[in-house]
Amino acid sequence: MPRTIDLNSDLGESFGAYTIGSDEAMMPEITSANIACGLHGGDPLVMERTVRLAREHGVGIGAHPGFPDLAGFGRREMRLSLAELRSTVVYQIGALWAFAHAQGAALQHVKGHGALYNMAVNDEAQSRAIAEAVRGVDPGLILVVLHGTVMERVSRETGLRIAREAFADRGYTPAGTLVSRSSPQALITDPDAVARRVVRMVTEGVVEAADGSEIRMTPDTICFHGDTPGAPRLVHAAREALRRAGVDVAPMGRWLK
């Protein structure tokens, strides 16, 4: 199993007068940041500030495109045409790239947000539209995909470098997808439980599903949602547990082949 792992988080999702998540507390603990691009969350000032914060902590910078649904935080399904989907993703990557470029930083990766990500997981056409959008902007970007899904296969076929993702703080169905957020099993907020899960994911290649069954996986990056209650404590506990298990943590762009 891998002895190096990336720890990512969805950040920069505040906008206007609204504060979402704990970016300042999360950034020292993670190795890659998925920064909202202004459509499901974030705004220009927040994007600029979050890129700067990532640079200060040596964290890999990634675009986090979502559906244009600020009121629903990008978690409601939208039926875009494939052309609209590609253009929406290109638009958001470009916005985040500009903020990174203005600060002398490089864009490392792209990871879809919320419903955009979840709808593409097992939809070949949508997965391909997203992958083609990423490749069209920069074929050197890493695309983060849900482990063991159609999204992973299709993204590989486009020739992109991919990072297979697992989730530290979300419940899994026996099929390997995420439990609906409407379920009481959706979120895992106990630091010790999260730490044990993450170590098993990385060192044993296993995660326990909501029904107690085990799912095999080989993750490259582990996600901690910045808006999960107590998120900084979760990632800190996991990082310490990984250190004790002899696993290094580093931004995916430094070691992922």
C-alpha positions as CSV (number, residue, x, y, z in Angstrom):
1,M,0.0,0.0,0.0
2,P,1.2,3.6,-0.6
3,R,3.5,5.1,2.0
4,T,2.7,8.7,0.9
5,I,-0.8,10.1,0.8
6,D,-2.4,13.5,0.0
7,L,-4.9,15.1,2.3
8,N,-7.4,17.4,0.5
9,S,-10.2,19.7,1.7
10,D,-12.9,21.8,0.0
11,L,-12.2,25.4,1.0
12,G,-12.8,29.0,-0.1
13,E,-16.5,28.4,0.0
14,S,-17.4,31.6,1.9
15,F,-18.9,34.5,0.0
16,G,-20.0,38.0,0.7
17,A,-21.0,38.3,4.3
18,Y,-21.3,34.5,4.8
19,T,-18.5,32.4,6.3
20,I,-18.5,28.7,5.5
21,G,-16.0,26.3,6.9
22,S,-12.7,26.8,8.8
23,D,-10.1,27.6,6.1
24,E,-7.5,29.1,8.4
25,A,-7.6,26.2,10.8
26,M,-7.7,23.6,8.0
27,M,-4.9,24.9,5.8
28,P,-2.0,23.9,8.1
29,E,-3.2,20.3,8.3
30,I,-3.9,19.5,4.7
31,T,-1.6,19.1,1.7
32,S,-4.0,20.1,-1.2
33,A,-6.9,22.6,-1.2
34,N,-9.9,22.4,-3.6
35,I,-10.8,26.1,-3.9
36,A,-14.4,27.1,-4.8
37,C,-14.6,29.1,-8.1
38,G,-17.5,31.4,-7.5
39,L,-20.5,29.5,-8.7
40,H,-21.5,27.2,-5.8
41,G,-19.5,29.2,-3.3
42,G,-16.6,31.6,-3.1
43,D,-16.3,35.1,-4.5
44,P,-13.3,37.0,-6.0
45,L,-12.0,38.2,-2.7
46,V,-12.4,34.8,-1.1
47,M,-10.7,33.1,-4.0
48,E,-7.7,35.4,-3.9
49,R,-7.4,35.1,-0.1
50,T,-7.6,31.3,-0.1
51,V,-5.0,31.0,-2.8
52,R,-2.7,33.2,-0.8
53,L,-3.3,31.1,2.3
54,A,-2.5,27.9,0.4
55,R,0.7,29.4,-0.8
56,E,1.8,30.4,2.7
57,H,1.3,26.8,3.9
58,G,2.9,25.1,0.9
59,V,-0.5,23.5,0.0
60,G,-1.2,22.3,-3.5
61,I,-3.8,24.6,-5.2
62,G,-6.8,23.1,-7.0
63,A,-9.9,24.4,-8.7
64,H,-13.2,23.1,-7.2
65,P,-15.9,23.7,-9.9
66,G,-19.5,23.2,-9.1
67,F,-22.9,23.8,-10.6
68,P,-24.0,27.5,-10.8
69,D,-26.3,27.2,-7.8
70,L,-25.2,29.5,-5.0
71,A,-28.5,29.1,-3.1
72,G,-28.2,25.4,-3.1
73,F,-24.5,25.3,-2.4
74,G,-24.0,23.2,-5.6
75,R,-25.6,20.2,-3.9
76,R,-28.8,20.1,-6.0
77,E,-28.7,18.3,-9.3
78,M,-28.9,20.4,-12.5
79,R,-29.5,19.0,-16.0
80,L,-26.9,20.9,-18.1
81,S,-26.2,19.8,-21.7
82,L,-22.7,18.3,-22.1
83,A,-21.6,21.5,-23.9
84,E,-22.9,23.6,-21.0
85,L,-21.1,21.3,-18.5
86,R,-17.8,21.5,-20.3
87,S,-18.0,25.3,-20.6
88,T,-19.0,25.7,-16.9
89,V,-16.0,23.7,-15.8
90,V,-13.6,25.5,-18.1
91,Y,-14.9,28.9,-16.9
92,Q,-14.3,28.0,-13.3
93,I,-10.9,26.5,-13.8
94,G,-9.9,29.6,-15.7
95,A,-11.0,31.9,-12.9
96,L,-9.0,30.0,-10.2
97,W,-6.0,29.7,-12.5
98,A,-6.0,33.5,-12.9
99,F,-5.9,34.1,-9.1
100,A,-3.1,31.5,-8.8
101,H,-1.1,33.0,-11.7
102,A,-1.4,36.5,-10.3
103,Q,0.3,35.3,-7.2
104,G,3.1,33.4,-9.0
105,A,1.5,30.0,-8.1
106,A,0.7,27.0,-10.3
107,L,-2.6,25.2,-10.4
108,Q,-2.1,21.5,-9.4
109,H,-5.5,19.8,-9.8
110,V,-9.2,20.0,-10.4
111,K,-11.9,18.3,-8.3
112,G,-15.6,18.6,-8.9
113,H,-18.0,19.7,-6.2
114,G,-21.2,18.3,-4.8
115,A,-23.9,17.3,-7.3
116,L,-21.6,17.9,-10.3
117,Y,-19.1,15.4,-8.9
118,N,-21.7,12.9,-7.7
119,M,-23.7,12.9,-11.0
120,A,-20.6,12.2,-13.0
121,V,-19.4,9.3,-10.8
122,N,-21.2,6.7,-12.8
123,D,-22.2,8.7,-15.9
124,E,-19.8,8.2,-18.7
125,A,-20.9,11.2,-20.8
126,Q,-20.7,13.6,-17.9
127,S,-17.4,12.2,-16.7
128,R,-16.0,12.6,-20.2
129,A,-17.2,16.2,-20.5
130,I,-15.5,17.1,-17.3
131,A,-12.3,15.3,-18.2
132,E,-12.2,17.0,-21.6
133,A,-12.8,20.4,-20.0
134,V,-9.8,19.8,-17.7
135,R,-7.6,18.5,-20.5
136,G,-8.5,21.4,-22.8
137,V,-7.4,23.9,-20.2
138,D,-4.2,22.1,-19.3
139,P,-3.4,18.4,-19.9
140,G,-0.9,18.5,-17.1
141,L,-3.5,19.1,-14.4
142,I,-4.5,16.2,-12.1
143,L,-8.2,15.3,-12.0
144,V,-9.5,14.0,-8.7
145,V,-11.9,11.1,-9.2
146,L,-14.0,8.9,-6.9
147,H,-12.1,5.6,-6.5
148,G,-13.4,2.6,-8.5
149,T,-16.0,4.3,-10.6
150,V,-16.9,5.1,-14.2
151,M,-15.4,8.5,-13.5
152,E,-12.0,6.9,-12.8
153,R,-12.1,4.8,-16.0
154,V,-13.2,7.5,-18.3
155,S,-10.7,10.0,-16.9
156,R,-7.9,7.6,-17.5
157,E,-9.0,7.1,-21.1
158,T,-8.6,10.8,-21.8
159,G,-4.9,10.5,-20.8
160,L,-5.2,12.7,-17.7
161,R,-3.2,12.1,-14.6
162,I,-5.8,11.1,-11.9
163,A,-5.9,11.1,-8.2
164,R,-8.2,8.4,-6.8
165,E,-10.1,9.9,-3.9
166,A,-11.5,8.4,-0.7
167,F,-13.5,10.3,2.0
168,A,-12.6,10.4,5.6
169,D,-15.7,12.0,7.0
170,R,-18.4,10.5,4.8
171,G,-20.3,7.2,5.0
172,Y,-20.0,4.7,2.1
173,T,-22.7,2.6,0.6
174,P,-21.8,-1.1,-0.1
175,A,-21.5,-0.1,-3.8
176,G,-18.6,2.3,-3.0
177,T,-20.6,5.5,-3.5
178,L,-21.3,8.1,-0.8
179,V,-24.2,7.8,1.6
180,S,-26.8,10.5,0.9
181,R,-26.4,13.6,3.1
182,S,-30.1,13.1,4.1
183,S,-29.1,9.9,5.9
184,P,-27.9,9.9,9.6
185,Q,-25.0,7.8,8.4
186,A,-23.8,10.4,6.0
187,L,-21.2,12.2,8.2
188,I,-18.6,10.8,10.6
189,T,-17.5,13.4,13.1
190,D,-15.6,11.5,15.8
191,P,-11.8,12.2,15.4
192,D,-10.7,8.8,16.6
193,A,-13.1,7.0,14.3
194,V,-12.0,9.1,11.4
195,A,-8.3,8.5,12.2
196,R,-8.8,4.8,12.3
197,R,-10.7,4.8,9.0
198,V,-8.0,6.8,7.2
199,V,-5.2,4.6,8.4
200,R,-7.1,1.5,7.2
201,M,-7.8,3.2,3.9
202,V,-4.1,3.9,3.3
203,T,-2.3,1.0,4.9
204,E,-4.8,-1.8,4.3
205,G,-6.8,-0.6,1.3
206,V,-10.1,-1.0,3.1
207,V,-13.0,1.1,4.2
208,E,-16.0,-0.1,6.1
209,A,-19.4,0.7,4.5
210,A,-22.5,1.8,6.4
211,D,-23.8,-1.8,6.5
212,G,-20.5,-3.1,8.0
213,S,-19.2,-4.6,4.7
214,E,-15.7,-3.8,3.5
215,I,-14.8,-2.0,0.3
216,R,-11.4,-2.4,-1.3
217,M,-9.6,0.8,-2.4
218,T,-6.2,2.2,-3.2
219,P,-6.6,5.9,-2.6
220,D,-4.1,8.6,-3.6
221,T,-5.9,11.4,-1.7
222,I,-8.2,11.6,1.3
223,C,-10.9,14.3,1.5
224,F,-11.9,16.1,4.6
225,H,-14.9,18.5,4.1
226,G,-14.1,21.9,5.5
227,D,-17.7,22.4,6.5
228,T,-18.0,19.1,8.5
229,P,-18.4,19.9,12.2
230,G,-15.0,19.8,13.9
231,A,-13.2,19.4,10.6
232,P,-9.8,20.7,11.8
233,R,-9.8,18.2,14.7
234,L,-10.6,15.4,12.3
235,V,-7.8,16.1,9.9
236,H,-5.3,16.7,12.7
237,A,-6.2,13.4,14.3
238,A,-5.9,11.5,11.0
239,R,-2.6,13.2,10.2
240,E,-1.1,12.2,13.5
241,A,-2.4,8.6,13.1
242,L,-0.8,8.4,9.7
243,R,2.5,9.7,11.1
244,R,2.5,7.0,13.7
245,A,1.7,4.4,11.0
246,G,4.8,5.5,9.0
247,V,2.8,7.2,6.2
248,D,4.1,10.5,4.8
249,V,1.7,13.2,3.7
250,A,2.5,15.5,0.7
251,P,0.7,17.4,-2.0
252,M,-0.3,15.0,-4.8
253,G,1.6,17.0,-7.5
254,R,4.9,16.2,-5.8
255,W,4.7,12.5,-6.0
256,L,1.7,11.2,-8.0
257,K,2.8,9.6,-11.3
